Amino acid sequence: MTRIPDKRGDKAAAFAQRMNKVLDYIDQNLADELSLEQLAGVAAFSPFHFHRLFRAWTGETLHDFVRRCRLEKAGGQLEHNSAISIAAVAEQCGFNSSEAFSRAFAQHFGMPPSTWRKGGHKRWQSEARPQDGPIESTLPVTLRELPSQTVAYVRVFGDYGVSACEAWAQLLPWIAEHGLQAQPRMGMALDDPQIAPASHCRYDACVVLPAGWNGAPRMSRKLVSGGWYACSEFAGPRDDIGAQWTRMMREWLPTTGHALGEPQFFEAYTPEQDPCAPQGTHATLCMPVVLNRF
């Protein structure tokens, strides 16, 4: 039987690929100016239409999205990298001055960056999402130097408790259709759910592509940067993954002298594994780090 191409599906995939390319570009270039014209060019859209398309896709204006991403990145840097100055954080996150950064930060989080760094982030997080109680401090973590890898991915927005499995439900049939069952898989929660509203959180379900693989040109793909990662094995219900990430950042990282790196956090899965299996899942949680050489 001849299969009729789903042109509507191809067009939707092509549009998602272009918009995801823009979101990835923003994540990787938050220190830069990021003008409307520049980002429209990344997506190959007309600047005249791009702003409206972006708002329809993300639910935010381009300006609000970029500003929020910069501030949320800054919040994470201030919380986890005590050695870096507030001025340096402001520069890394695309603010022209410490004064402008402090005003924007206080407007968004309700406190200045210095207060956030001194523990105000705990108040923000507890008020937004109350914690269930203390977490044990014994967590095995190993340092691994990982290679760069190209992945194809499906991106879903929303509460990670729901969106992650929605993304895998879309990607797993695609993996089978393209004969990639033997390839490792990755899950990426791109936003910090302790800081970003659940509706804005992005989750990427990814499959590592073989070297030289050129199939499915309309599928979104990106390069996952190599380097040093702190890795911890997880086994259990999917809903508990967030708690283990929290332990790595709040309990393990501050005791090492290492700093949080720039590449993306990810969950690494073995080939043929269903990350949303009802009986629970096993993953290696990989957090990028800059090693303390002293």
Secondary structure, 3 states (H helix, E strand, C coil): CCCCCCHHHHHHHHHHHHHHHHHHHHHHCCCCCCCHHHHHHHHCCCHHHHHHHHHHHHCCCHHHHHHHHHHHHHHHHHHHCCCCCHHHHHHHCCCCCHHHHHHHHHHHHCCCHHHHHHHHHHHHHHHHCCCCCCCCCCCCCEEEEECCEEEEEEEEECCHHHHHHHHHHHHHHHHHHCCCCCCCEEEEECCCCCCCCHHHCEEEEEEECCCCCCCCCCCCEEEECCEEEEEEEEEECHHHHHHHHHHHHHHHHHHCCCEECCCCCEEEECCCCCCCCCCCEEEEEEEEEECCCC
